[in-house]
């Protein structure tokens, strides 16, 4: 009797312990990296901001909410400038050997402006305020098919061994519907440039700013045919160039953000050229 009582007591205690355990919450997915923003600019009013989804600036989720206490603060008005130059890689490497500071970089940029062999691909200016984030986009939405229905089958009257050039019935079918696959599913890819920046003052250095910058350029470089050319099934080839990070900038001085290989074409062969990216921040006058 005592053994049964002890077993029953042990079973009840085990049941209570099992039912008292709480399920561990699943870990939240990591946040998408992006330009950092000062804590002072995160205090925003609750509730959505209503706007026309087809108005300039995009759908409602792209509208930046104004922090509640922003109207009580004094903030410097700034301009973030961003330039991307393209030139021969070997020539650029030789020119960079002479750059040891902001003065030499300013000289190099003036030389590039007068050099016909150097191409200024992107020149962006974004107005912002200190402790704020800004986003600028110039994109073309490129819609392309991802799935196809096969083309219409040949007429039953054409023998498979006669499905070749020189057979009038075969050639008529091929010219009409036989070579066309019908797209049934599509996707959209934004092509163009996107610049995001967040600026904060550096308390330890006067006229100096920490700039968190992210730049992306997506381009359609061509269409690639899959299968027989007569089927006309093509898929787009995109090139993407990105640079991001935090840089410390002195007012009115250019700084090299990156030097990268120029985007390749759909043949994936190197172009022998490089992109030189410059960034600076100026106090708006």
Secondary structure, DSSP 8 states (H G I E B T S, - for coil): -HHHHHHHHHHHHHHHHHHH------------------GGG--B-SS-----TTSTT-SGGGS---BTTGGG----EEEEEEEEEEEEHHHHHHHHTT--SHHHHHHHHHHHHH-TTSEEEEEEEEEEETTEEEEEEEEEEEEEEEEEE------TTS-GGG-STT-HHHHHHIIIIIT--EEEEEEEEEEEEEEEEEEEE-TTSTTEEEEEEEEEEEEEEEEEE-S-GGG--EEEEEEEEEEEEEEEEETT--EEEEEEE----TT----SEEEEEEEEEEE--
